[in-house]
Amino acid sequence: MTTKYLPITLLGLLLLGCDYVRPPIQGRQDPYVPAQMHFDSDTLRRNTAIGTPVVSRDPAGLLFVTVPIRSAINKTLYVDYRVTFLDQSGQIVGQRLGPFTKTLEPNTPDQIVVNSTSPRAADFQIDFRYAR
């Protein structure tokens, strides 16, 4: 007698399963605070030396950033960089179209100089990668 009701019970369980709605896949929290300078590979980070950025404003209020950089190995490096300017609340107020390519001669100090296009810029971020 119990086997007689088994197909009906299975059908009922199947129908209950059809109403199941999967939960959304949520992103995970990034434990790292964004820095001002990011590298797309550890190799590029090891092969370059970056100095402390020098930041100033011109009379119009535009933000000027000079970043000392050099190839820290005995090879010429070709590095792409992209600069993003942020306001006081961390919102993007300008992004230099690019990436721009910088040639770094072996062990020779050089620099990247960029400026904002808006006086609202209060901070910056530079992303580096090997030139493609």
N, C-alpha and C positions, 0 to 999 in steps of 0.2 A: 504494500500500500504506500510506503514512503517513496519508492522508486517511481510511482505514478505521478507524484507531485514534483519530482526533481526537475524536469524540463521547465515547468512553470516557475519554480524558484530561481533557476538559472536565468531565465528570461527577465524576471523581475530585477535581479541583481545587475544584469546588463543594462537595463533601462535606467536604473539608478546611476550607473557609471556614465551614461551619456550626458547627464546634467552637470558633470564635473567641469569646472572652469579652472584652467591652470593659472597659478599666480604669475604675475609679471616677473621677469628677470631683472633684478635691481643691480645697479652698479655698486662696486665696492669702494669704500673710502680710501683715498690715496693718503698714505701715511707721511708722504714727503711734502714739505712746503716748497713751492716754486722758488727757484733762485733767480738771480738776474741774468746769469749765463748758463746755458744748457748745451751739452754736447750729445750728438746722436750716437756716439760710440765711445767706449772706454779707450780704444786705441787713439782716437783723435785727442781725447783729453790728456793722455800720457805724452803724446807727441808735440803738444803745444804748451807754451807757458803764457799765462794771462796775468797782467798786473792789475792793480786796483784802478777802477775806472775814475776818471776825473770828470766831474759834472759841473757845469756852469750855465748861467743864463745871459742872453744878450739883452740890450736895452728894450727890445720888443717883447721880451718875456719867453722867447723860445729856449728850449732846453738843448744844450750841446753836451755830447758825451764823447770822451776820448778814452779808448780802451787800448792799453799797451798789450801787444801780442807778438810772439815770435815762434818760429819752428824750434823746438827743443832737441831736434835730432839733426844729423848731418845730411839732410835731404831737403829739397825744396818742396813745400806743401802748398796745395791749392785748396783753399777753404772757402766754402759758401757760408754766408751769414745773412740772417734776417733780423730786423730790429722792430720791436713793438713798443710803442709809447703808451703809458697808462696814466690815468688821472689819480687823484688822491684816494679814491675809493677802489682802485684796481681795475677800473673799466678801460677798455681800449679806446684811446683818443686818436691814434694814428699808427699806421704800419707802413714802413718803407717798402715799396714794391721791390720784389727781388725773388730769389736771393741774389746777393752781390757776391762776386768772387774776389778773394784777396790772395795774392801770391806771397808766401812767406819764405824768404831765403833762409838757408841753414844758419841757425844760431845768430841771426841778425835782428836786433830790436826793430820793431815796426809798430804801427798803431792803426786803429780803425776810428775814424771820426764821423759821427752822425749827429743830426739835429732834428728836433721835432718840427712839425708844421703848425703846431697849436700851442699857445701859451698855457693851455690847461694841462699839458703834460707835466707830471710830477715824478714819474719813475719810468724805467725802461726794462726791457728784457731782450737779450740777444740769443739766438739759436744758431749753433754752429754745426756744420757737417762737412765731410769731404766733398769737394766739387765734383759734379757729375757731368 
